[in-house]
Amino acid sequence: MLTLHDLIQQRFDERGWSYGELERRSDGRLTKSRWQQIGSHNRLNAFPKVATVRLLAEVLDVDETTIVLAAARRWSSTCSRRAPCWHRCCPPERICCPTGCAARS
């Protein structure tokens, strides 16, 4: 299971992208420095918001579930698509599901 860092690095290797290219592909909605922060091995301060999950999926050309699981790997090493309750890997302020992530009411 890939982390966000791994997923971004995979795109760098496969497609020759850079953080600047990711900023361009996101039409500037995520800056180069924000991409670097997301793509680092450092722990995220917060789980990505729904709009960010969707943007990451669009730019990296993967489904939203892949992004949710990659982000969740920062908090738990047991997250996987096959785990019957993988959505519990997300932090408490979010409910995650295979079709995306939504804030709890």
Number of C-alpha atoms within 10 A of each C-alpha: 14 15 21 23 19 15 18 23 18 15 15 15 11 9 9 10 15 17 19 15 16 23 19 15 16 18 11 12 13 19 16 18 12 13 20 18 14 19 18 16 13 10 13 15 6 9 19 18 13 17 12 15 20 20 18 25 17 14 15 17 10 13 16 22 20 22 25 30 25 20 25 26 20 19 15 15 11 11 23 19 13 7 11 9 11 19 21 16 23 22 14 11 12 19 16 23 17 14 10 17 22 14 11 9 6
